[in-house]
């Protein structure tokens, strides 16, 4: 059980560690007498999801792709594919070792279905941004019913990546 608690803390730490939010693009300067900036001179802004529905869809796909890595034992790759915030909070070595230990104790995934997906712009102790908290109703070899909570976030480069993982 102690190992299980360690797993929960490590998996979810990406969500609870705060960091400063850096601006994505620079605002255009306005000055009298200067010509308007050419399109090529303006830094592109990261494209935000057009709607919460589209955000949820993209985040669920990112979560499922990431979980496939975890299910396949590709622990180091799952760390590499996680959000910048997550990688800053947990070392790859700690992630790989903890995930390996926990996965061996709970057993292989048998089934997984999306139970809910909630779009948020703030999470406790995390930076403002775009998040989708996804709960999966899952079954693993050693336990018939578990809830996996996966929280992808829209990373600075505009790609949805997992920032938190919790299983109970």
N, C-alpha and C positions, 0 to 999 in steps of 0.2 A: 504494500500500500504506500509506503514511503516513496518508492520509485514512481508510482502513479502520480503522487502530488508533485514530484520533481518534474515529471513530464508536463503536467498542466501548466506549471509556472513557466517552463521554458517555451512551450508552444504558444502561449498567450502573451509572452513578454513583448513581442513586436507591437502589440496594440497598446500596451500601457506605458511605453516609454515615450516621453514627450521630446520633441525636437523643434527647432525653429523652422518656420515655413519661409522658404526663399521665393521671391517673385519669379514667375516663369518668363515673362517678357518685360521689355522696357517700354514705358509709355512714350508715345511720340511727343517730341518737344514742339511747343507752339511758340512762334516768334514772328513778329511783324517783319515783312519784307523778305522772309526766307521762303523759297519755293517749297511746295508740299513734298514730303518724302516720297521717293519712288517706291513702288511695290517691292523691288529687290532690296532696298535699304532697310526695310522694316523687318525686325525679327519676328518669325511666325510664333503665334501663341499656340500652346498645346490645345488641341481640339477637345473640348468638353463634350460629354455625352449630350445628345440633343434632348433626351428625356430621361426621367428616372427609369422608365421601362427599358430603354436601351442600355442604360447603365447596369441595371440588374441582369439583363441578358448577357452582357459582356463579362460581368463579374462572375456569374455562375459558370460560364465557359472557362474562365481563367482558373476558378477553383477546381473544377473537374479535371482540367489538364494537370494542375499541380498535384491533386490527389492521386492521379494515375502514376505520377512519379513516386510518390510515397508508397502507394500500393505495390509498385514494382520493385521496391527496395532501392530505388535510386535516391538515397538520402542526401548525398552531397549535391546532386543536381537539383533536388527540391529546394535546398538552401540557396543555391545560385539563382534559381528562378523566383525566389521570394522578393518581397518589396525591399527597397533600400532601408527603410526604417527597421524592418525585421533583421536584416543582415547586420545592421549597426548594433543591434541589441543582443544578438546571440552569435557566438563564434560558430563557424562551420563544424569544427571538431566537436563541440558540445552538442550541437544539433544532431549530428550523425550518430554519436554515441547514445544519446538519450532516446532518439527515435528508434534505433536498432533494439535497444533494451525493451522499450515499451511495446513495440510491434511484436516482438517475440513472445511477450507475456499475454497480449490480447488475442493474438492470432490473426490470420489473414482475413481480409474483408470478404464477406459473402454477398451482401447487397447494400445499396445506398440509393436513397431517393431524396430529392429536394423537398423539404417540408415547408420552408419559408425563406424569403429573401427580403431584407429591409434596407432601403437606401437611407444613408445618414451623411451629414456633412460635419458632424463632430462625434467623437467618441471619448470616453473618460480618459483623461491624462494623455491624450494624443493630439497631434496637430490638426488644425482644420483642414478639410479636404473632402474628397468624395470616397465614401466607403459603402460596401454592401455587406451586411451581416447575414450569412447564409447558414441555415440549420438543415442538416441532412439527417434523416432517420436511417440508421445503418444497423447492420448486423455483422458481427465478427465471429470468428471461429469459437472463441471462448466465452462469448456473451451474446445472447440473441438480440438484444435491443440496446443500442447506444445512440447518443446524439452527438454528432460532430458539428462543431461551429467553426466555420471558416470565414475569415474576414478579408476579402480582397480590398485593396485601395487603388485609386488612380495614382500611379507613381508620377514623379516629376516629368518623365518623358512621354506621358500620355498613355501608358500601358497599364492595364489592370494586373496587379500582382498580389499574392497573399501576404498579409501583414500580421495575421494572427490565426492560430489553430488551437482548438480546445476540444477534447473528447471526454464524455462522461457517460 
